[in-house]
């Protein structure tokens, strides 16, 4: 297991090594997908993942932000 942050980890045997919320099998991308669809944090916590906390959801956002920040993008020539 690799701890990415105190709330995000990667376990090769869980979701093919995709980042999950620590101590769960909830993939970061699932939480981000719900947020992207406009689902409020409070609704994620009550309607989808009642075992998560607001800090877990915010950790997903911070993780995604750090990945994008470090990403190198190269323009393609037409």
C-alpha positions as semicolon CSV with decimal commas, in nm:
position;residue;x (nm);y (nm);z (nm)
1;X;0,000;0,000;0,000
2;X;0,121;0,349;-0,081
3;X;-0,009;0,642;0,118
4;X;-0,048;0,941;-0,113
5;X;-0,183;1,174;0,156
6;X;-0,322;1,106;0,501
7;X;-0,660;1,035;0,337
8;X;-0,571;0,899;-0,008
9;X;-0,392;0,569;-0,069
10;X;-0,312;0,325;-0,347
11;X;-0,344;-0,047;-0,294
12;X;-0,251;-0,263;-0,595
13;X;-0,521;-0,517;-0,505
14;X;-0,799;-0,255;-0,473
15;X;-0,952;-0,109;-0,790
16;X;-0,646;-0,202;-0,996
17;X;-0,425;0,034;-0,799
18;X;-0,637;0,343;-0,853
19;X;-0,633;0,598;-0,567
20;X;-0,897;0,535;-0,300
21;X;-0,998;0,708;0,019
22;X;-0,780;0,562;0,294
23;X;-0,935;0,271;0,478
24;X;-1,210;0,227;0,218
25;X;-1,261;0,087;-0,129
26;X;-1,410;0,417;-0,253
27;X;-1,216;0,536;-0,559
28;X;-1,124;0,904;-0,573
29;X;-1,258;0,922;-0,929
30;X;-1,607;0,817;-0,814
31;X;-1,626;1,103;-0,564
32;X;-1,488;1,349;-0,820
33;X;-1,739;1,225;-1,076
34;X;-2,027;1,296;-0,840
35;X;-1,894;1,643;-0,767
36;X;-1,856;1,702;-1,140
37;X;-2,221;1,612;-1,190
38;X;-2,316;1,879;-0,939
39;X;-2,388;1,654;-0,643
40;X;-2,335;1,849;-0,321
41;X;-2,085;1,723;-0,067
42;X;-2,363;1,680;0,188
43;X;-2,558;1,463;-0,059
44;X;-2,252;1,251;-0,134
45;X;-2,219;1,187;0,239
46;X;-2,585;1,101;0,294
47;X;-2,700;0,946;-0,034
48;X;-2,389;0,767;-0,164
49;X;-2,114;0,715;0,093
50;X;-2,245;0,760;0,445
51;X;-1,921;0,623;0,591
52;X;-1,712;0,907;0,446
53;X;-1,652;1,249;0,596
54;X;-1,645;1,596;0,449
55;X;-1,265;1,589;0,491
56;X;-1,249;1,272;0,279
57;X;-1,430;1,447;-0,005
58;X;-1,211;1,756;0,026
59;X;-0,904;1,530;0,019
60;X;-1,023;1,395;-0,319
61;X;-1,040;1,749;-0,454
62;X;-0,694;1,833;-0,317
63;X;-0,552;1,514;-0,467
64;X;-0,699;1,590;-0,811
65;X;-0,567;1,944;-0,792
66;X;-0,216;1,823;-0,711
67;X;-0,221;1,576;-1,001
68;X;-0,328;1,845;-1,247
69;X;-0,078;2,092;-1,107
70;X;0,211;1,851;-1,167
71;X;0,087;1,735;-1,508
72;X;0,292;1,833;-1,811
73;X;0,086;1,923;-2,115
74;X;0,228;1,942;-2,465
75;X;0,051;2,123;-2,746
76;X;-0,005;1,917;-3,059
77;X;0,072;2,070;-3,390
78;X;-0,211;2,051;-3,637
